[in-house]
Amino acid sequence: MRGKKTLILLSLVWIFILTSCVNTTETIEESENINLYPAYKKERNQRKWGYLGENGNFVIEPEYEMTEEFDENGLAKVYLDGKVGLIDRDNKVVLSPIYDSIGDIEEGVFSAVKDDKYYILDIKGNELFSSKEYTFIGKSSNNYIVAGKKSKDGNVKMGYINKNGKVLIKPKYNMAWDFKNGRVLVKTESNENLIIDKSGKIINKLKYEDVTPDEKNETFLFANEDNLFGFLDEEGEVLIEPRFKNSSSFKDGMAIVSIDKDSSEIGKMGVINKEGKFLIKPDFTYISYLGEGLFEASKDENGGNEIFLKKAILDKDGKQLTDFKYYNIGKEIKNGYISVSDSKKTFFLDKEGNKMSNLPEIDGVGELVLRGDIIKALIDDRFSYYDKEGKIIWKEDNAYKLNESIIAKENKYNPNMFLSIYYPKLQNMENKKVEEIINNQIYNLFVANAVNEVEKSKNNVMIKIDYKIKVYNNLLMVQKSSFYNNFELEGTIPMEQTYHIDLKTGRLYELRDLFKPDINYSDELMDIIKKEIGERHKKEEGTYSLEDLDDIEEENFILFKDYLQLYFYPDEIADYADGFQRFNIPYKDMEDILDTNSEFWKALNHTKKGE
């Protein structure tokens, strides 16, 4: 049951993403006219984002906290002071950055949220509708917009409005999808699935509990009581009897399915048409659709995480276009090119699977996208732009000036695709001996342990490690963020440790060094955390459990000017989906146990100048 629901949800997410990419009916300016590329400059260690032209020079000067790419309407989302707005290619403000979020543009309109109010606006920034009554407003599709409103019993009910806020179908459904093809799937209060038309009239009542539409509402994926998947047609009648172990929704007339050909949880995967006939035989452990009739596929043992699999590219007739040798294949085909990575390099193939010799190959594993005459590269988790000759025209600046003299330069340890580590190395310290001590500690903390773990795993673990760094008075704080992928586990496991190092002595402090000797600081801190959790429970902010928590990790804390932050890993004291749990404890609440004469405290509070 868990696998079935997961796949249904993934299919829904897939449809959600795909429907956000449909061309709108109006455009301000076609994107082909001017190609602009998000990039940043550093100002006092802060990134300011703007847009480059194809010559690598800034056309829109950096002034934003973040920028996104321009869409087909000639608009881009820009962020300032934690808010988002829209600009055009001339940097003219179409929508001031005062909104908490902005939806994707569909049919010339989009939704936005500011405080507790929802808005519908057009692509010129004109407000068409606003309301505090709704808890959700979606995208326009067939000129119908999904909208959610709280009912008297406190539950959210979904219905449909138009771009001016006129109610087209009253909010009465537990779930509602986007209209396509003049029809839509909805789920009633009694969890009955219906297909309805634009007047709200029922086309068909479906007897299946789990149903998901394709991107055009032409077919519907469903699972029966035996957890087997099949398909309904646009009227809700059975199109393909349920016989598949797993399945995606149809796209471009094809669906990826698996059959119980072996004892694995995944089964063997293939591709069918709407008649239920196999276009690609179910001989694979992994298949994903790339678009334009092409698929990536693998026959490797699949433990659940596809990044470990060597893949080939197949066409819709099952013809194999490449060898099984690519670990990473771009998830979309752009300008007729496919980005692929073996274990060492990333480059382009054409749609026949041939390597593009007239375009560069880049060292490292990641993805390339050709936009105009510029190649956008995300390689080994770092972002850059190249021209078609392979010359870098812009890359990330990852050097940081920590104070008047000390600079942190980024180093990389990347012996193979299973281990990628970025770590800082200090330069320009007055005391070279301490500089060497600190750099050796950082190297060991970041590199040595990870190398041992990967070697023991025999390539069944992939580890990526990155960092953040700052200085406060005489205290260097280095935050290590680790991301683990295991062959047998789908998804990524995040880890985080923070290291506090004395810039005068090179000493690495632990949490205990902040408190008076012979004090059970762990119990004291846990009492404060339990009190905070009690307050969160009153506000219905999450569910927590401290039963399995033995102690506080000595490296899972960060010192700030006025408070200590303790954090816990996902799934350690709360649900995994809730992420890291963080608790800020003011120093004034710990005065009885803080050791203000400790070297740790003195390093943090070395000077109060300028405060």
C-alpha positions in Angstrom: 0.0 0.0 0.0 2.8 2.4 0.9 4.4 1.9 -2.6 1.1 2.4 -4.3 0.4 5.7 -2.6 3.9 6.9 -3.1 3.7 6.3 -6.9 0.3 7.9 -7.1 1.7 10.9 -5.3 4.8 11.0 -7.6 2.5 10.9 -10.6 0.5 13.8 -9.2 3.7 15.8 -8.7 4.8 14.9 -12.2 1.6 16.3 -13.6 1.8 19.4 -11.4 5.3 20.1 -12.8 4.4 19.5 -16.4 1.2 21.6 -16.3 3.3 24.6 -15.0 5.2 24.6 -18.3 2.4 25.1 -20.7 2.6 28.2 -22.9 0.4 31.1 -22.0 -2.0 32.9 -24.3 -0.2 36.3 -23.9 3.4 37.3 -24.0 5.2 40.5 -23.3 8.3 39.6 -25.3 9.6 36.4 -26.7 12.6 35.0 -24.9 14.5 34.4 -28.2 15.0 38.2 -28.6 17.4 38.6 -25.7 19.1 35.8 -23.8 19.8 36.8 -20.2 21.4 34.5 -17.6 21.1 34.7 -13.7 24.5 35.4 -12.0 25.9 37.2 -9.0 28.6 39.5 -7.7 30.0 39.5 -4.2 29.7 42.6 -2.0 31.1 42.2 1.5 30.6 38.4 1.3 27.0 38.9 0.2 25.8 37.6 -3.2 23.9 40.2 -5.2 22.2 38.7 -8.2 21.5 40.2 -11.7 21.7 39.0 -15.3 24.5 38.4 -17.7 24.4 38.9 -21.5 26.0 36.4 -23.8 29.3 38.2 -23.6 29.5 37.5 -19.9 29.0 41.1 -18.9 26.1 42.2 -16.6 23.1 43.5 -18.6 21.0 43.9 -15.5 23.3 44.9 -12.6 23.3 42.8 -9.5 20.9 44.2 -6.9 18.7 41.2 -5.9 19.0 38.5 -3.2 18.2 35.9 -5.9 17.0 35.8 -9.5 15.3 33.1 -11.5 15.4 32.6 -15.3 13.2 34.5 -17.6 10.1 32.6 -18.8 8.4 32.6 -22.2 6.5 35.7 -21.2 9.7 37.7 -20.8 9.3 37.8 -17.0 11.5 36.6 -14.2 11.0 36.2 -10.4 13.4 38.3 -8.3 13.8 38.3 -4.6 14.5 41.2 -2.2 14.3 41.4 1.6 12.8 37.9 1.6 10.0 38.8 -0.8 9.4 38.1 -4.4 8.4 40.2 -7.4 8.6 40.2 -11.2 10.8 42.1 -13.7 10.9 42.2 -17.5 14.1 42.0 -19.6 14.7 45.7 -19.3 14.7 45.4 -15.5 11.4 47.2 -15.4 9.4 46.2 -12.3 6.2 44.5 -13.4 5.3 43.4 -9.8 7.1 44.9 -6.8 8.9 42.4 -4.6 6.5 42.5 -1.8 4.9 39.1 -2.0 5.6 36.0 0.0 5.3 33.7 -3.1 4.3 33.9 -6.7 2.8 31.0 -8.7 3.7 30.1 -12.3 2.0 31.9 -15.1 -0.7 30.0 -16.9 -3.1 31.5 -19.5 -1.8 35.0 -18.9 -2.5 35.0 -15.1 -0.9 33.8 -11.9 -1.6 33.7 -8.2 0.4 35.4 -5.5 0.4 35.5 -1.7 1.1 38.4 0.7 0.6 37.9 4.4 -2.8 36.2 4.7 -4.2 37.4 1.4 -4.3 35.7 -2.0 -4.2 37.6 -5.3 -4.8 36.8 -9.0 -2.8 39.1 -11.3 -2.1 39.3 -15.0 1.3 39.4 -16.7 1.3 43.2 -16.7 1.0 43.2 -12.9 -2.6 44.3 -12.8 -4.6 42.9 -9.8 -7.7 41.0 -11.0 -8.8 39.6 -7.7 -7.8 39.4 -4.0 -9.3 37.7 -1.0 -8.5 36.6 2.5 -11.2 33.9 2.4 -9.1 31.4 0.4 -6.3 29.2 1.8 -5.1 28.2 -1.6 -5.3 29.4 -5.2 -3.8 27.4 -8.0 -3.1 28.0 -11.7 -5.5 28.8 -14.5 -6.3 25.8 -16.6 -9.2 25.8 -19.2 -9.9 29.2 -17.5 -10.7 27.4 -14.3 -8.6 28.0 -11.2 -8.5 25.5 -8.2 -9.3 27.4 -5.0 -9.4 26.1 -1.4 -11.5 27.5 1.4 -12.0 26.5 5.0 -15.4 25.0 5.8 -17.3 25.4 9.0 -15.8 22.2 10.3 -12.3 23.6 9.8 -11.4 21.4 6.9 -10.3 22.9 3.5 -12.7 22.3 0.6 -11.7 22.8 -3.0 -13.6 24.3 -5.8 -13.0 26.5 -8.9 -13.0 30.2 -9.6 -12.2 32.3 -12.7 -9.4 34.9 -12.9 -11.7 37.6 -11.6 -12.7 35.5 -8.5 -16.1 34.5 -9.7 -17.1 31.1 -8.2 -17.5 28.6 -11.1 -17.9 25.4 -8.9 -18.5 25.8 -5.2 -15.7 24.6 -2.8 -17.0 21.2 -1.7 -14.3 18.7 -2.6 -11.6 17.2 -0.5 -9.2 17.3 -3.5 -9.4 18.8 -6.9 -7.0 18.7 -9.9 -6.6 21.1 -12.9 -9.2 21.2 -15.6 -8.0 19.9 -19.0 -9.9 18.6 -22.0 -13.1 20.1 -20.4 -13.1 17.7 -17.5 -11.4 17.2 -14.2 -10.9 14.6 -11.4 -12.2 15.5 -7.9 -12.5 13.7 -4.6 -15.6 14.1 -2.5 -16.0 14.4 1.2 -16.7 10.7 1.3 -13.4 10.0 -0.6 -15.3 9.1 -3.8 -13.5 10.0 -7.0 -15.5 11.7 -9.7 -14.9 13.0 -13.2 -16.9 16.2 -13.7 -17.4 18.7 -16.5 -17.1 22.5 -16.4 -20.7 22.9 -15.1 -19.9 20.5 -12.2 -22.0 17.7 -13.8 -20.8 14.2 -13.0 -19.4 12.4 -16.0 -18.6 9.3 -14.1 -18.4 8.0 -10.5 -15.2 6.0 -10.1 -15.2 2.9 -7.8 -11.4 3.1 -7.2 -9.9 4.8 -4.2 -6.6 5.9 -5.7 -6.9 7.7 -9.1 -4.5 10.1 -10.7 -5.1 12.0 -14.0 -2.5 12.4 -16.8 -1.4 15.9 -17.8 -4.3 16.2 -20.3 -7.1 14.4 -18.4 -7.3 11.9 -21.3 -6.4 8.9 -19.1 -6.5 8.2 -15.4 -4.2 5.9 -13.5 -5.8 3.8 -10.8 -5.0 1.0 -8.4 -7.4 -1.8 -7.5 -7.7 -3.6 -4.1 -4.8 -5.9 -5.0 -2.5 -2.9 -5.5 -2.3 -3.5 -9.2 -2.4 -0.6 -11.6 -4.5 0.0 -14.7 -5.9 2.9 -16.7 -9.3 4.5 -17.3 -10.2 6.5 -20.4 -11.4 10.1 -20.4 -14.9 9.0 -19.6 -13.7 7.0 -16.6 -14.3 3.6 -18.2 -11.6 0.9 -18.0 -9.1 1.4 -20.8 -6.4 -1.1 -19.5 -7.2 -3.7 -16.9 -5.1 -3.5 -13.7 -2.2 -5.8 -14.1 0.9 -3.7 -13.4 3.0 -3.7 -10.2 3.7 0.0 -10.6 3.0 2.6 -13.2 3.4 6.3 -14.2 0.7 8.3 -15.9 0.6 8.5 -19.6 2.6 11.2 -21.3 2.9 11.6 -25.1 0.8 8.4 -25.4 3.2 6.3 -23.4 3.4 5.1 -19.8 6.2 3.4 -17.8 5.0 0.3 -16.1 6.5 -2.6 -14.1 5.4 -6.2 -13.9 6.1 -8.8 -11.2 8.7 -10.6 -13.3 11.0 -11.2 -10.3 10.9 -11.0 -6.6 12.2 -7.4 -6.3 10.0 -4.7 -4.9 10.4 -2.7 -8.2 9.8 -5.6 -10.7 10.8 -5.3 -14.3 10.0 -2.1 -16.1 8.9 -1.4 -19.7 6.8 1.1 -21.7 3.3 0.6 -23.0 0.9 2.5 -25.4 -2.7 3.3 -24.7 -3.7 -0.2 -26.0 -1.6 -1.7 -23.2 0.9 -3.1 -25.7 4.6 -3.0 -24.8 6.6 -0.6 -26.9 9.7 -1.3 -24.7 9.8 -4.8 -23.3 9.8 -5.1 -19.4 13.5 -6.0 -19.2 14.7 -3.1 -17.2 15.2 -2.3 -13.5 14.8 1.4 -14.1 13.2 3.6 -16.8 12.5 7.4 -16.8 11.0 9.5 -19.6 13.2 12.2 -21.1 10.7 13.7 -23.5 10.5 13.7 -27.3 10.1 9.9 -27.4 13.3 9.1 -25.6 13.9 7.2 -22.3 16.8 6.5 -20.0 17.0 2.9 -18.7 19.2 0.5 -16.7 19.5 -3.2 -16.2 21.7 -2.8 -13.1 20.5 -4.2 -9.8 18.3 -1.5 -8.4 18.5 -1.1 -4.6 16.1 1.9 -4.8 18.4 4.8 -5.6 18.9 5.4 -9.3 22.0 7.6 -9.0 24.1 4.4 -8.7 22.8 2.9 -11.9 24.5 2.9 -15.3 22.0 4.0 -17.9 21.5 3.9 -21.6 19.2 5.9 -23.9 16.3 4.2 -25.7 13.9 5.4 -28.3 10.1 4.8 -28.0 10.4 1.6 -30.2 12.9 0.2 -27.7 16.0 0.7 -29.9 19.1 1.2 -27.7 20.9 4.4 -28.8 23.8 4.2 -26.4 25.7 1.8 -24.2 24.8 1.5 -20.5 27.5 3.9 -19.2 25.8 7.1 -18.0 25.2 7.8 -14.3 23.5 11.1 -14.9 21.3 12.0 -17.8 19.6 15.4 -18.0 15.9 15.2 -17.2 14.9 17.3 -20.2 15.9 17.6 -23.9 16.9 21.2 -24.8 17.5 22.4 -28.3 17.8 18.8 -29.5 20.6 18.0 -27.1 20.8 15.6 -24.2 23.2 16.2 -21.3 25.0 13.0 -20.0 27.6 12.2 -17.4 29.8 9.2 -17.1 31.8 8.9 -13.9 34.2 11.6 -14.8 32.9 14.0 -17.5 29.7 15.7 -18.6 28.9 16.4 -22.3 26.1 16.6 -24.9 24.6 13.9 -27.1 22.2 14.4 -30.0 18.8 12.7 -30.1 20.4 9.7 -31.9 22.8 9.2 -29.0 25.9 10.5 -30.8 28.4 12.6 -28.9 28.4 16.3 -30.0 32.0 16.9 -30.9 31.4 20.6 -31.6 30.3 21.2 -28.0 32.6 21.0 -25.0 32.9 18.3 -22.4 33.3 19.5 -18.8 35.2 17.7 -16.0 32.9 16.4 -13.3 29.4 15.0 -13.0 26.2 17.1 -13.4 24.1 18.7 -16.1 24.6 21.0 -19.0 21.9 23.1 -20.7 22.5 25.0 -24.0 20.6 28.3 -24.0 21.3 30.5 -27.0 25.1 30.5 -27.4 25.8 29.9 -23.7 26.0 26.6 -21.8 24.7 26.7 -18.3 26.6 24.1 -16.2 25.8 22.6 -12.8 28.8 20.4 -12.3 29.7 18.8 -8.9 27.1 21.1 -7.3 28.8 24.3 -8.6 27.2 26.7 -11.1 29.0 28.3 -14.1 28.5 29.4 -17.7 30.6 28.4 -20.7 30.6 29.4 -24.4 30.4 26.8 -27.1 34.2 26.5 -27.2 34.3 25.5 -23.6 35.7 28.8 -22.3 34.3 29.9 -18.9 32.5 33.2 -19.1 31.3 33.2 -15.5 31.7 31.0 -12.4 30.8 31.1 -8.8 33.1 33.1 -6.5 33.6 31.0 -3.4 36.3 33.0 -1.6 35.2 34.8 1.6 36.9 37.6 3.5 36.3 36.6 7.1 37.8 39.8 8.7 40.3 42.5 7.9 43.0 40.0 6.9 41.8 36.3 6.9 40.5 34.9 3.7 38.8 31.5 3.3 39.5 29.9 -0.1 37.4 26.9 -1.3 39.1 23.6 -1.7 37.7 20.5 -3.4 38.3 16.8 -2.8 36.7 14.7 -5.5 38.6 11.5 -6.3 35.5 9.9 -7.9 31.8 10.5 -8.4 30.9 8.7 -5.1 32.7 11.3 -3.0 32.6 15.1 -3.5 33.8 17.4 -0.7 34.1 21.1 -0.6 35.9 22.5 2.4 37.5 25.9 3.4 41.2 26.6 3.8 42.3 29.8 5.7 44.9 32.2 4.3 46.6 35.4 5.5 46.5 34.6 9.2 49.2 36.4 11.2 50.0 33.3 13.2 51.0 30.8 10.6 51.3 28.0 13.1 47.7 28.4 14.2 46.7 28.7 10.6 48.2 25.3 9.9 46.6 23.8 13.0 43.2 25.1 12.0 43.5 24.0 8.3 44.6 20.5 9.3 41.7 20.2 11.7 39.2 21.3 9.0 40.7 18.8 6.5 40.5 15.9 8.9 36.9 16.8 10.0 35.7 17.1 6.4 37.8 14.7 4.3 39.4 11.9 6.4 36.3 10.4 7.9 34.3 10.6 4.7 37.1 8.9 2.7 37.1 6.0 5.1 33.3 5.6 5.0 33.2 5.5 1.2 36.1 3.0 1.0 34.3 0.7 3.4 31.1 0.9 1.4 32.6 -0.4 -1.8 30.8 2.3 -3.9 27.4 1.6 -2.2 27.4 5.0 -0.6 27.6 8.4 -2.3 28.6 11.4 -0.1 28.5 15.1 -0.9 29.8 17.5 1.7 29.6 21.3 1.6 30.2 24.1 4.1 29.3 27.6 5.4 31.9 29.7 7.3 31.9 32.9 9.3 33.9 34.6 12.0 32.5 36.3 15.1 35.1 38.1 17.2 37.9 35.4 17.9 35.6 32.5 17.0 35.7 30.7 13.6 32.5 28.8 12.9 32.5 26.2 10.1 29.2 24.4 9.3 29.6 21.1 7.5 26.5 19.9 5.6 26.7 16.2 4.5 24.3 14.5 2.1 24.3 10.7 2.0 22.9 8.5 -0.7 22.8 4.8 -0.1 22.4 2.1 -2.8 19.5 0.5 -0.9 17.7 3.7 0.1 15.7 6.0 -2.1 16.4 9.7 -1.4 19.1 11.6 0.4 19.9 11.6 4.1 21.1 15.1 5.4 23.6 15.5 8.2 25.0 18.7 9.8 27.8 19.5 12.2 29.1 22.8 13.3 32.7 23.3 14.4 33.7 26.3 16.7 37.5 27.0 16.5 39.5 29.6 18.5 41.3 31.8 16.0 44.0 32.6 18.6 44.9 29.1 19.6 43.3 26.8 17.0 41.4 24.9 19.7 38.3 23.1 18.6 35.6 23.6 21.2 32.7 21.3 22.1 29.4 22.2 23.7 30.6 21.1 27.1 33.3 23.8 27.0 30.7 26.5 27.2 29.4 25.4 30.7 30.7 25.3 34.2 32.6 22.1 35.2 30.6 19.4 37.1 27.3 20.8 35.8 24.9 18.5 34.0 24.3 21.0 31.3 22.7 18.4 29.0 19.8 17.9 31.4 19.4 21.6 31.9 19.3 22.2 28.2 16.8 19.4 27.6 14.5 20.9 30.2 14.5 24.2 28.3 13.9 22.3 25.0 11.0 20.4 26.6 9.4 23.7 27.7 9.8 25.1 24.2 8.2 22.0 22.7 5.3 22.4 25.1 4.7 25.9 23.8 4.9 24.6 20.2 2.3 21.9 21.0 0.0 24.6 22.3 0.3 26.4 18.9 -0.1 23.0 17.1 3.4 23.5 15.6 4.6 19.9 14.9 4.8 16.6 16.8 7.8 15.8 18.9 9.2 12.7 20.7 12.2 12.8 23.0 11.9 9.2 24.2 14.7 7.8 22.1 17.1 10.8 22.6 20.0 9.8 24.9 22.0 13.0 24.8 22.7 16.2 22.9 25.3 15.9 20.2 28.5 17.9 21.1 28.8 19.3 17.5 25.1 20.0 16.8 25.0 23.6 18.0 25.7 27.1 16.7 26.6 30.2 18.8 25.1 33.5 17.9 25.5 36.9 19.5 22.7 36.6 22.0 21.7 32.9 21.9 22.8 29.3 21.6 21.1 27.3 18.8 20.7 23.5 19.3 19.5 21.4 16.4 18.4 17.8 15.8 18.5 15.7 12.7 15.4 14.9 10.7 13.6 12.0 12.3 15.6 12.4 15.5 12.8 14.1 17.6 10.1 14.8 14.9 8.9 13.5 11.6 11.5 13.3 8.9 9.5 15.5 6.6 9.7 18.3 9.1 13.5 18.6 8.6 16.0 19.8 11.1 14.5 20.9 14.4 16.2 24.0 15.8 15.8 25.6 19.3 17.2 29.0 20.1 18.1 29.4 23.8 19.0 33.0 25.0 22.2 33.2 27.0 20.3 35.0 29.7 18.2 31.8 30.3 21.4 29.9 31.0 23.3 32.3 33.3 23.4 29.8 36.1 25.3 27.2 34.1 27.3 29.2 31.6 31.0 29.5 32.3 31.7 33.1 31.4 35.4 32.6 32.4 35.9 29.8 29.8 38.2 30.3 26.8 35.2 29.4 24.6 33.1 32.3 26.0 36.0 34.7 25.8 36.6 33.9 22.1 32.9 34.6 21.4 32.9 37.8 23.4 36.4 39.0 22.7 35.3 42.6 21.8 32.1 44.5 21.9 33.2 47.3 19.6 30.6 48.4 17.1 27.8 46.7 19.0 
